[in-house]
Amino acid sequence: MATMILRDEVLRARHIEGDPDLARAIRTLSPDQPIVLRIEGQPMRFRKVPDRATGQPTDAIGPDEADAAAWRELQTRRGATITVEPEAPRTDPYLLSLSATLTEWNSPEDAAAYDGL
């Protein structure tokens, strides 16, 4: 789980600490592509914010209209450290390492029986 210090009216990728993959995902968003993040456990949808002067992409994302009020509420805590994580949970590295170790469970029969769980 990543953290960041609330410093701005927007969420900037360069302020995210502890998750370089998340920061990279934000930087590489297309101009209108949405991303859903869990901020302090609450899901919020964001979109890339263009530079006001040039219109060029930045490393910043701003909340969609539906989540703007919740984001403004967080702004009252400016200077505080908050948690930031992607909406979709990532694969647990420990479980991923086990899947390579416990190969006897990697059969088509097991996949058919357990993949939907």
Summary of the structure (lengths in Angstrom):
residues: 117
radius of gyration: 18.1
end to end distance: 24.6
largest distance: 58.6
contacts: 276
relative contact order: 0.20
helix: 37%
strand: 30%
